[in-house]
Amino acid sequence: MASFLYRLGMFAFRRRWAVLVAWLSILAAALIGAFTLSGPTQDSFSIPGTPAQKAIDLLADRFPQASADGATARVVFAAPTGQKLSDPANKQAITAAVAGLKKTPQVASVRDPFTAGTISQAGTIGFAQANFTVAADSLTDTARTGLTTVVEQARAAGLNVEVGGDAIDTPTEQGFGEIIGVGVAAVVLVITFGSMIAAGLPLLTALLGIGIGIGAITTLSGFVDLSAQTPVLALMLGLAVAIDYALFIVSRYRAELAAGHSPADAAGRAVGTAGSAVVFAGLTVIIALAGLTVVGVPFLAQMGLAAAFTVAVAVLIALTLLPALLGFTGHRITAGRIRGLRPEHTRTGDTMGLRWVRAIARRPVAALLIAVVALGVIALPATRLRLGMSDDSTAAPDTTQRKAYDLLSTGFGPGFNGPLVVVVDVSTGTAAQTAGQVARQLRDLGDVASVSDPTINQAGDTAILSVIPASGPSDTATKDLVRAIRDTDGDVPGAAIAVTGLTAVNIDIAAKLGAALAPYLCLVVGLAFLLLMLVFRSLLVPIKATLGFLLSVAATFGAVVAVFQWGWAAELLGVQQTGPIISFLPVILIGIVFGLAMDYQVFLVTRMREDYVHGTPAREAVITGFGHGARVVTAAAIIMISVFSGFILAPDAIIKSVGFALGVAVLFDAVIVRMIIVPAVLTLLGDTAWWLPRWLDRLLPDVDVEGEKLRRRLDDVPAEPTTAIAEPAAV
């Protein structure tokens, strides 16, 4: 493969104008599609086939007027101090608000708090529930404006009015954190290369790749329902890996130029060697992300495939567009040098990386124990991991959703924020009689605050009961209640019982994602193990890489729980509300972190194996290989951490938690696992680290990721003279 990539790099270098025009044309097509064909994204999550979703489908067929999958708005009214909602002026304002809600576009039904009995015993808090005909993502601006107008008019009448439910949600907005991340990345690149031109190339190719990737994904939103987090995750990951991949190739190109090779030959060699590592690192990330399709969760599959696409674009750009741009710069890649900064390939003697790895090589056991214990301690909070979906209780304290949640909890108890919809499918007898028996049975269950009278559909074969838990939507007791209600299915003859509603949907999603963790982890680890065995032609190195990943991901879970669930350093990071960890974060985190962990494994250990196969003793190969790659790998890690951490500033809580998780994951993996555990373990293993049974060595194809065959072939042929290629004009 190294030989093919060498030829590809030479081709792109020599045909730089054609390659540049081709990529710019692709970028233009992606952007035009994004501006002309894009559609809205979705903020809601659903999983076909779950018990709650099946109940929604049943209601859509038999009870369409119930709008089971439609958006809801709970308009909560609180009387001024010393007054009650039944006072004439307050009652008149509420009646006017209910009338306004009924006139709001896309509203299916409105429950008047005075006729529906949704007034607290103290008479100071009440709520009107509006059910919409469409899901929250399909609400028009006119409908949202109508809802807001009703609320403002009621507030003007002297009432304290807040709104909960998904109808009030607004589309996800992006902050400027990613811009800060790119800025930090630019500073790191300048320090690493000591040259403005060399630092600018990775940023330029990364931005072009992101434009293509996000443009294509945005275009796809016009044909497929995509979640609002899909393009954000693709942006987050694509930007980070694109800068890193270009960083490795540019660094190798400058080293080849310093070795006396012509620009064209240096570009080919850089793509043939560092490009091979980029291909395998990118392929590992793509495997991990594409593996999300086997989880059986559509929105996760979308996220994984979209992010995998942006990574694939980043790899292709690094292998083709980057050498083409190097063709425009030639030897001027070192131009724009900043005084006082020495580029990485000119550093000689005992660098910090060499001093670091030699210290570890002298005390490998102590270094290994300290690193493992440190990660183990950080991972301890992960034993208290609680999963859930975001709701009004996890909203920021100053939002109207959270204020509505708190008012309802004060007036009626926390269960009113997460009512359960019990669907009774009647096959024999009358629905009214059968549903009445079910209601009486449900009232005897624990943690039930109230059960409404049944509502029967026109056909008389389906009934709806509203069950109010005594506990909040995210409480364990509510999950147990949902399970207990489902266990009553079959107790009443002729009645099939199902539970749905937003609370039940979220519980089912969390359960589905939790069950998918183990098989997904096995799949990703298994496939990536085979890939790493091909790259390193070793059994122990892939095993060590996998165990290191498990350590870093466990520590990442611990840090996420400590911050977002327990609230440690929450104010410092801008986390306004703690609560259960979003259910899909562990699955996504496992996929992405494994891919990124293997990135650093490939980039760092490949150079160690490269020295080893060229005859350097095993222990010394660890030191020299680490010394060659540590500075660039460290720079790449800082760039990734910066890009991911920039998303912590995002206003969306989900994006904030994903950005934090990925940032600390790279920190743990790159600093502790790759910079301490990897050299310590390889030093202890010695030659055994590179052992592979002969029969397996014969079976595995030789992918030549180190470029050993390529270098032997090139060294046997006189190098292309520097004067053979005219220095390209500056552009």
C-alpha positions, 0 to 999 in steps of 0.5 A: 500500500505504501508504494501505491500511496507514494505514486498517489502523492507524486501524482497529486504533486505533479497534477496539483492544478487538476487536483485542486480544481477537482476538490474545489468543484466538490466543495462548490457542489456540496455548498450549493446543495446545502443552500438549495436542498437542505431541510430541517433537522429533528430534536426528538429521538425515537427508536422503532420497535420499543414498547412505547413506540409500538403503543404510539403506533397503535394510538395513531391507528385507532386513536388519531385524535389523541395525537400521541406523537404530537408535541405538547405544551404545559402552560403553567399558571401561578397566582400572585402572592396572596391570591388564588387562580379562582379569583375573578381577574385571574380566572378571566386571564386563564380562560382567555389564555385557554381560548387563545391556545385553542386558536393557535395553529396546529393545536389539536386539543386544550385542557382547561385547568378549571374543567379538567381539575388541574388546579393544585389543592392550594388553588395557587398553581394550575396548568393547561395542556395543549396537544398539537397535531404534529411533532415538535420538529414539524411545528411552524413558526406561526404555531410557536409565535401563537403559543408565545403570544398567549403566554405574554398576554397572560403574564401581562394580566398579572399571572406568573406563567411558564411553559414546559413540554417539547413544543417550546423547544427551539432548534439547536444553536451553535456557539463560537466554541469551535472557533476558539478551538480552531484558534488554539489549533492554529497556535499549536501548529505554528509552535510545532512547525515554526512556520506560518505556511506549514501551519496554515496548510492543515487548517486550510485542508481541514476547513475545506474538508469540513465544508464538503462534509457538512455541506453534503450532510446538510444537503442530505437533510432535505431527503432524510430526517436527521437529528440536530446533533448529527451535523454537529458531531460530524463537524466536531470529529471531522475538524479534529481528525482533518487537522491531525492527519494533515499535521502528520503528513506535513511533518513527514514532508518537511523531514524528507525535504531536510533529508535532501529529497526533491519536493516531488519525491518528498511528497511521495515519500510523506504520503507513502509512509505517514499517509499509510498511518493516516489510512489505517488510523482513519479506517479504524475511526470509520469502522468504529463509527460505522459500527453504530449501524448494528446497534439498531438505533436509527438516529445513532446510525445517522450520527455514526455514518455522517461522522464516518463520512467526514473522516473519510473525506479528511483522509482523502484530502490528506492523501490528495489535496495536501500533496497538491498544495505541497506542490504549490509551496515546494521548499517554501514550506519553511517560509514565514518562519517565526523567530525563536521557534525551531521546527520539529525536524531540525531539533537535535540532541536530547529533546523533551520527548527523548528525556521523557521516554528515557525516564520511563524506560528506566522505571517502567514498572513504576510508571505503569503502576502510577498511570494505571492507578491514576486512571482507575481512581478517575474511573471510580465515579463511573460505577454510579453512572445513570442514563436518561434522556433530557427533559424539562428537569435537566433544562437550565434553571433560568429557562421557562421549561425548568421554571414550569417543571419546578412550579408543577412539582411544587403544586402537584408533585414531581410526577405531574411532569412525566405523566404515563399514558396507558393504552388498553387494547380491548379484544373482547367486551366493552372498552369502558368496563375493561378499562375501568378494571385496569384503572382500579388495578393500576391504582393499587400499584406503588408510586402511583399518585393518581389514575384518570378515568378512561377515554374511549375511542369511537370504535370502542376497542381502545382506551387511554388512561393517564397515570401520574407517578408519585416520583419524577420522570428521571427517578428510578421509582418511575422506571420501576412503575413503568415496568410494573404496569407492563407486568400487569398485561394479561391480568385483566381478561380481554385487555392488552396493556401498553405504556407510552408518553414521553417518560416511557419513551425515554425509559425505553430509549435508555434501556435499548442503548444500555443493552447495545453497549456490550455487543457494540463494544465487542464488535468494534474491539474485534474488528479494530484488533484485526486491523491493528494486527495487520498494521503491527504484525503482532499479537501483544501490541493490539491487545495492549492498545485495546486494554489501554483504550478500555482504561481511558474510556472508563476514566472518561466515563468517570469524569463525565459522571463527576461533572455532569451528574454530580456537579463537580466543577460544573460552574467552571465549565458552564454546566447549569444543570446536573442530572442523568447522562444522556443515554446515547453518549456512552455508545457514541463515546466508545465508538469515537474514543476507540477510533481516536485512541487507535489513531495515536496508537498507529502514529506513535507505535508505527515509528517504533516498529519502523525502527525495530524492523530496521534493526534497532534493538527493541528497547532502543526502538521504543526510545527512538521511535517515541522521540521521533513521533512524540512531539507531533503526536503531542501537538495532534492531541492538543489540537484535538483537545482544543477542538473538542473542548471548544464545544463545551461552550455550546449552549446545547447541553448534549453538545456540551457533554459530548465535547467535554467527554471527547476532550478528556478522553483524548487527554487521558488516552494521549497523555497517560495511555500513549505517553506513559503506558505504551512506552512502559509496556513495550519496554517491559515486553522487549522483543516479545512485543513484536512476536507473531506466530509464523503460521499467522504471519504467513496468513496475514497480508503484508500492508507495509505500513512502515513503508520499508519496501518502498524505501528499499525500492526508492533507495535502489533507484537514484532519487529524482534530482532537485533541478528536474522539477521547476520550483512552482510559482507562489499562489 
